[in-house]
């Protein structure tokens, strides 16, 4: 007994994927989308601020932001090169920082995460590799060096703040 035209299978996706969404719309009969929570929404307890800064002044302003907040702090960037540049700049300015991105070896990333979690480093600079799946306790501040192209990535980034009432700064 086949009823392929009378029902749609339940499909669950952890990550939105436009290709999969388009495929599902074309092949499923009367698909239903279920969102848990408010789709694309951030925790309402998180105070969010936006600062418009000229490109050439961003890295200097970033240091000013860091000087105004207690650690631990996570800085998110879209590009691996920005992560490396910010990391080098902060080290030169005496900031205890580590960085992770997909271009680093796994053992380098593991060591950076370990040092940050243990409180031996105050700042973690990362691409979105750290926005999903990694859990950090007591994050005081999340700084988005740039805005991610997908709102879900932004929500994951500031999701590192958990339930705390903390300011997240977008530079």
N, C-alpha and C positions, 0 to 999 in steps of 0.2 A: 504494500500500500504506500504509494508515494504522494506526498502533498507539497511538493517543492514550490508550488505557486501560492499555497495558502498560509504559509508561516515564514517567519524570519528567524534565523538562529540568533541567539544572544551572543554578541561579540563584545569583549571588554578590551580596551586599550589603555595602557598606563600613560602613554605619551601620544599627544595629537600628532598625526602624520597626514598631511594633505593627500598623498597618494592613496593611503588606506581609506580615508574618508570618501574620496571620489569613487574608489572601487566599490565601497560598501553601498553608496547611493545608487550606483548602476546595477548592482547585482542583487541586493536585498529587496524583499517585498515589504513595503511599509516599515522601514527601520525606525526604531525609537532611540533617541539619544537621551541618556540619563546622566545628569551632572550631580555629583555629590558636593554639597556646599554651594557657594556662589562661584560660578565659572569665571576664571580670570580675576578673582578678587583676592586682595591681600587681607591679612589679619587687621581688623579695625583698631586693635590696641597699639599698633605700630605707628609712630609718628613719622610721616614722610615729608621730606623737604626737597625742593628742587633748587639748585643753584646754577644759573647760567654763567659760564666762564669761557672766555676766549680760549681757543685751542692751545695757543702758546703759553697760557697762564695756568692750565689745568694742573700740571704736576706740582707747581709751587703751591697752588691753592689746596691741593690734596694734603700736603704736609701741614698746612695750617689747620685743616679739618682734624688731622690725627692729633695735633697738639691740644685740641679742645675736648678730647674724649679719652676715657680710660680704656685700656685693653681688656679683652681681646677684640680685634677689629678685623673684618674681612673686606678686601677691596676686590671687586669684580671688574674684569675687562673682557671685551670681545676678542681681542687679538693677542696671540702668544707674545708677539714683539712688544706690545704695551706692557704685558705682565713683566717681561724681562727688564724693560727700561725703568719701570716704576720700582721694581725690586732693587736694581742697581742704585738708583737715585736715593731711595730710602736708606739703604746700607751706608752710602756715602754721608748721609745726614745723621747717622748714628741710631737709626731706628732698628730695633730687633725684629727683622722680617724674614719670612720664607715665602716661596712661591711654588705654585703647581700649574701645569698645563699639559696637554696631550703630547707635546714635543719632548717632555722630560722622561727619563727612564723611570720605570715603576718603583725601583728602590729609592730614587731621589724623591719621588712624590710621597712614598710611604714615610721616609725620614722627615720631610717637611711637615706632614700631617701630625706625626708623632710629637715633634717639637712644639708645634702650635697647641695641640691638645694638652700637653703637659705644662703649658704656660711658660715654656722656656723662650718662646718667641711671641711677640705682642701682635704682630700683623701677618695675615696671610693674604697674598695677592694671588688671584686665580682667574682662570677662564671659567666658563659654566660647568667645568668638570666637577667643581666643588659645590655647585648649587643643588645638585640632586644626589641623593644617596649617601652623602656624608653628613654626619651629625656632630655638631660642636656645641658644647655646653657654655652657657653664660656669655654668648656673644653680645658685646655692648653696642656695636655699631656696624652697619653694613654700608659700604660706600660703593656706588656704581660709577665707575670711572666713565662709562658710556652706557647708553641705553641699549639693551638687547633688542634685536629685531622682532622677537616674539614676546608678547605680554606674559605668557606662561613662564618664560625664563626669568622675567623680572620677579614674578610671584615666588618662584623657587629661590631666587637670590635672597629676597628679603625674608623668606621663610626660615632662614638660618637664625632669625631673631626669636623664634618660638613664641612664647606667651608674654614676653617682657615688653614693657613700655619704653621703647628705645627709638631714637631718631635714626633714620636711614637717609643718607645724603646722596643725591645724584649730582655728579659734577658735570 
